[in-house]
Each structure stands twice: as structure tokens, then as C-alpha cells.
């Protein structure tokens, strides 16, 4: 079942349940912390940005987990096959990061003695006839002294956000109806700017490089495994990307699997990542061998050739997170709603398996 929600409405009813679970092409659900039927320390809010091309990538997270804040910065040299991720833990943020009720608003910022990370949004400017004269923009600013091998890290990136559809989903957990997952994935945003590590500067060009936003709000159950993949770029000069995900919350109303093409979202049903295994355990995956990604209706079939495994393990008293984020290249086909076949060849992407307890 793929239930599309079209009506603008509050996310939660008076009992704290999702009013209408499903997927949408924009944020039709209105999120308010005041409507949540859970203690403040269980509310989770996060904004994650990834900007990637064939040779390098940067990723940034500002997340408020209620009782703990988690702010991370990653630089990935895909050409040389190495990465560096630094994570800062912050006690009891409880909504202080100002992450915003809507992805279009709210300028989040974190700063301590180690680093500074800030997100800023700039709305679109419209002409008198209502058409967009200047697209919306998103800015990522980061300063991290002694980030890697004593080298300072600095990032200034502008993501241009044309008027386009996105993947939005709101789903509960069967075992706990007041727990919910509200998420938006915006892809194919042209990137301009740079990342500087020491004296080496890495440039982002809007003709070649694209960014994604993973915007999420929710209350989760304690122990979860999720599978998520994102690709964002161009095929034959046309903006193209995909969002694939499963394993997290009750997806009986809809999946989050979509194709992005020329500003439109094309809905997929179920997918499977086809990760090779080395042992009998649930997560005994051989991450650096080729993955064979399939869909239930044959509309997304591809092979992922891994380039780099960004592996991280976080353990801090009541929380733990075991992460494998695979950066690689996807080759295969994606079928649009009208039956048109889009061929992918060495398409840059990131696909992950995360086991969280928090």
C-alpha cells in the first residue's frame, strides 16, 4: 500500500497519534512539539546534510535526542579511500538547537570550544506574477580547528533549492502508537562553495555537485535498525536521484522509496538492498562487496560497488549507535511512473545500515 496524503493538517491528533500516516510530496503535516504525548527527553529532531561527488563528500549532523545532543562533521576523500568523522556529544539540549518546525525555517547552530556548525535558510524570491525569481537557498557553515592530523577544517556551502517535490513520510510504530517518524528528504540541490582541510581546498560546482537534506522529527522506540540510501545528481543533464529506505517504523501505509527526476517524485513500493553476508547473524554483512538492490515491482534494479565504509560506533551510557555508511557508485535502471527507463552508470551515492539504541 502506498497511501499519499494530500491534505494540509496537523501531524498528531489530541491523543498524540499520527492523524493520517502515509507519504507526501511536501510537508503537508504540521509539526508541533506541544502536540507530542511523550516526555521531552524522548523527542528527537535532526537536520543532516550530505554533499557528494565522485571524488569527495562532506556530511553534517545537528541532532537533538532530548537527553543528548549529537553533532557530527565528516570529510570523505573517495578518490584516496579515507574519511574522518568527528562527533561532539552535548548533554540535555532539550530543544535548544532551534532546529525548527518546518524544513524551510529555523537557523540551527551549535558552537562549543571544539567547533562551530551552523545552518541557515533563505526563502525564494517571487516576481509579481508569482513565479520564482530567485530560488530558495540553504547555507552550511563549519569551522573545526585541529579536525584531522592537526589540520583545521572549514566549510562554506550554498545549496540552491529550486521548486520541486520531495519525499515526505509520517509513520508510527505498531508497538507504541504515540511513537512516530516524520521525515523529509530533499535531493538534487546544486552545491556551490568549498571545503578546506589544512591548505588543501575542495571546490563544489553547481553544474557537477549536489546536496541532500535529511530532515527528521519524531519519538522513537529504543532499539531500531534502519536501512537508507540516497543518490543525488544528474543523468543526461537532467536532475536525477533516489531515496531508498526500510526497516524503521511501521511502513504498512507507505514506504519512503522514491525516484527524483526533473523536479518530480516517482513512487516506488518495496526495495531490498541485497547486502552480501559473511555470517548467519542479522547484521553480519560484508559491506565492501557488491550489493544487489532490487524492488518489488522491478522499477529499481541496480548494483552498488562500494568505495568506502564510513564506520562509526558511539557508546555513551544510555545510547549506542553502530553505523556503516557505504559510499559508492550505482549502476542499473530506474523506471519512472510513465514507464520511461533511466539508466544509471557509476552514479555517486551513499547507502547505510544503522543500529541505534537511544
Buried (B, 14 or more C-beta within 10 A) or exposed (E): EBEEBEEEEBBBEEEBBBBBBBBBBBBBBBBEEEBBBBEEEBBBBBBBBBBBBBEBBBBBBBBBBBBBBBBBBBBBBBEEEEBBBBBBBBEEBBEEBBBBBEBBEBEBBBEEEEBBBBBBBBEBEEEEEEEEEEBBBBBBBBBBEEBBEEBBBBBBBBBBBEEBBBBBBBBBBEEEBBBBBBBBBBBBBBBBBEBBBEEEEBBBEBEEBBBBBBBBBBBBEEEBBBBBBBBBBBBEEEBBBBBBBBBBBBBEBBBBBBBBBEEBBBBBBEBBBBBEEEEEEEEEBEBBBBBBBBBEEEBBBBBBBBBBBBEBEBEEEEBBBBBBBBBBBBBBEBBBEEEEEBEBEEBBBBBBBBBBEB
